[in-house]
């Protein structure tokens, strides 16, 4: 099933487009909080804490919001969470210069309430689409979200440089609220209001009672840890090479590799066992990341990131598809939300580990070893992904 055929399925183009717009703020909030901290005269340490606070809040809040969405439908959760997150984010624009704690507190609130758009749209597709449509749609989504994450920092950071960080924060808050509300009003999202109460009530461990969900959560943590270490490695490599201005180019190479490979995979479609495909892509990503440790200069590192990135979007697509298959009835949104939590938590772990290592080559090596461990763990627990 090609990407073109997938977007022709009922509701796919609408939900895909609106969800991508709604995800644009996600990639820029952390950067804007750092810029606001500097605008207020705070140190980079305070800015970093504010950015990290948003990520931690998101890691905690996303699965909770996902569970509520599964029980009561998506519109209620999306409208309320968007309003709260937007208010917290806009409030950071008027934080007084002597209140760093307030900035960090608002950042936590924004992260806790950040709407789980990714989990919601994938849950809609998992419920509504046939497998042949679902695989292509998830692959296309994994690819195009790279554009959303590139556009957010580029456009909103540019707005901050022109109009100031406070104005950019308010604009981002408005975009977050408006785009999420538009998504919540789609027929596909409103249909979950009817589906939700019909499911059995989820108690206790919820989605985590599935061994398959727990397996994919562990894989998500290893992916996040590898990405966190690689991100710090890119910055450290650029700094050591005396080319700090190349960081944006290197990140772009990584994203472009993922985007192009994902679009090709979406066009060609998928064949074979998805669990083996996920394992093969993890091993490919591990090898590509290991090769980064041997890059002699920025140019070679950019080429290596382009190649390594080619495994990212196809890998995420198959992990998303597997999560939809193993999630217990009535917990699909929550299951996808746990995936987000795993990635965010992994990024924090990988970033911290890379900071301790210090040397760029060591950072890339740790990322590669982490991915290898994830591949081995997934293949050893493959039975948990085939038992549903």
Buried (B, 14 or more C-beta within 10 A) or exposed (E): BEBEBBBEBEBBEBBBBBBBBBBBBBBBBBBBBBBBBBBBEBEEEBBBBBBBBBBBBBBBBBBBBBBBBBBBBBBBBBBBBBBBBBBBBBBBBEBEEEEBEBBBBBBBBBBBBBBBBBBBBBBBBBBBBEBBBBBBBBBBBBBBBBBBBBBBBBBBBEBBEEEBBBEBBBBBBBBBBBBBBBBBEBEBBEBBBEBBEEBEEBEEEBBBEBBBBBBBBBBBBBBBBBBBBBBBBBBBBBEEBEBEEBBEBBBBBBBBBBBBBBBBBBBEBBEEEBBEBBBBBBBBBBBBBBBBBEBEEBEEBBBBBBBBBBBBBBBBBBBBBBBBBBBBEBBBBBBBBBBBBBBBBBBBBBBBBBEEBEBBBBBBBBBBBBBBBBBBBBBEBBEBBEEE
